[in-house]
Amino acid sequence: MELTNGKYTIQGIPVLDIVKEFEAPVYVYDFSKMEEQYKRLKNAFSGTKMRVLYACKALTNINVLRFFNHLGSGLDTVSIQEVMLGLKAGFAPENIVFTPNCVSFEEIKMAVEKGVRINIDNISILEQFGNEYGDSVPVCIRINPHILAGGNPKISTGHIDSKFGISIYQMRHVHRVVTSSGVRVEGVHMHTGSDILDMDVFLRGADILLQQAKDFEHLKTVDFGSGFKVPYKPGDGGTDIEALGKRLSGRMAEFNQETGKDVEIQFEPGKFLVSESGYFLVKTNVIKTTTATVFAGIDSGLNHLIRPMFYDAYHHIMNVSNPEGTERFYTVVGYVCETDTFAWDRKINEIREGDILAFLNAGAYAFSMASNYNSRFRPAEVGIINGEMHLLRKRETMDDLLRGQVEIKF
Ligand SMILES: *Cc1c(COP(=O)(O)O)cnc(C)c1O
């Protein structure tokens, strides 16, 4: 979003025109930003065999999946339904990785039938997998190196009591299962959770993973997961992808030389690829002044954007209708009958009833976590592609709220 001649625009389209066309609340995605992020990551590893798998749980609109397929990305999935969406979007099965946690063995078998690559994060499942398929279907195993690289404990997965991955302390057991069942391990994987701030910690985790990787004779890929941090506030820094590219590429060259292998590395970013491309546009219903604060009440709530209430996520908020208004303090709240606060005492250009506000970083874990709570419709999704607006998903209607419900006789 840019401010030119007193107007906010996305790829030259005035943001208020998007609202005029599709009404608020509406999710808007700038596809050029997705492409920029994808290319930035690819370029950071230009001398290394590296594959990007878009972690689609961040934003599953079929057009976003199709766009990443078109860019050459693979897909990281965590449910059989995401696998099916990926296939529907045109990804070749071998470019889809299924990384489930605590799903049934039946679901894993379904994914094998679809021909996608399987990532296993539990010794008991590894054993069942080996017994079922022997060495006929290769697997990757998800290892938990027990590092804490990020800031928010609610979205960290690498710590000692995390449910994700096979603990680094259980590797002897893993090798026993590999030997006895004959399962063919072609990859190792780690995903340490979101918001990596400390690159040294991340690289230490990568080193631990590589130590283990050496011991698998059929090794082809090492997957370093994701968790790249993106900027949220003006002036915020994100993970320094270019520096990471340099350091990890160097480390991989050493690894390949030491082991005589030629492994391909993988990343599976969600947030990094789509977070900043997204804007959530809402209308201000009311301004309510109390003795303590001034509330701006908007025509949306935690049903549409749950991140602030769910894990204290920060979303920057701009007043698109009044970019030059005097800055004042507001508590921005939703209309849901539940404490539903998007921002506390936030400095925003003066908000008047009817003003359109834009939430930034609304590409990842925003629409994909939206619900119908309070029997509200989920918003429309709009893509800005090559300077044009495209409707990607219609706003819901009463039919959507009632779909699947069976009215019985009383
Ligand atoms: C959620 C998830 C990701 C993506 O994480 P981001 O923080 O959005 O980049 C990657 N890999 C796995 C296995 C995940 O569960």
Ligand as a Chemical Component Dictionary entry (heavy atoms), coordinates in Angstrom:
data_LIG
# 
_chem_comp.id                   LIG 
_chem_comp.type                 NON-POLYMER 
_chem_comp.pdbx_formal_charge   0 
_chem_comp.three_letter_code    LIG 
# 
loop_
_chem_comp_atom.comp_id 
_chem_comp_atom.atom_id 
_chem_comp_atom.alt_atom_id 
_chem_comp_atom.type_symbol 
_chem_comp_atom.charge 
_chem_comp_atom.model_Cartn_x 
_chem_comp_atom.model_Cartn_y 
_chem_comp_atom.model_Cartn_z 
_chem_comp_atom.pdbx_ordinal 
LIG C1 C1 C 0 2.890 -23.708 9.754  1  
LIG C2 C2 C 0 4.024 -24.423 9.182  2  
LIG C3 C3 C 0 4.929 -23.750 8.342  3  
LIG C4 C4 C 0 4.837 -22.276 8.029  4  
LIG O1 O1 O 0 5.208 -21.454 9.075  5  
LIG P1 P1 P 0 5.290 -19.862 8.854  6  
LIG O2 O2 O 0 5.630 -19.308 10.178 7  
LIG O3 O3 O 0 3.966 -19.403 8.356  8  
LIG O4 O4 O 0 6.329 -19.607 7.822  9  
LIG C5 C5 C 0 5.947 -24.501 7.798  10 
LIG N1 N1 N 0 6.078 -25.827 8.048  11 
LIG C6 C6 C 0 5.236 -26.499 8.849  12 
LIG C7 C7 C 0 5.411 -27.950 9.067  13 
LIG C8 C8 C 0 4.183 -25.820 9.438  14 
LIG O5 O5 O 0 3.345 -26.489 10.246 15 
# 
loop_
_chem_comp_bond.comp_id 
_chem_comp_bond.atom_id_1 
_chem_comp_bond.atom_id_2 
_chem_comp_bond.value_order 
_chem_comp_bond.pdbx_ordinal 
LIG C1 C2 SING 1  
LIG C2 C3 SING 2  
LIG C2 C8 DOUB 3  
LIG C3 C4 SING 4  
LIG C3 C5 DOUB 5  
LIG C4 O1 SING 6  
LIG O1 P1 SING 7  
LIG P1 O2 DOUB 8  
LIG P1 O3 SING 9  
LIG P1 O4 SING 10 
LIG C5 N1 SING 11 
LIG N1 C6 DOUB 12 
LIG C6 C7 SING 13 
LIG C6 C8 SING 14 
LIG C8 O5 SING 15 
# 
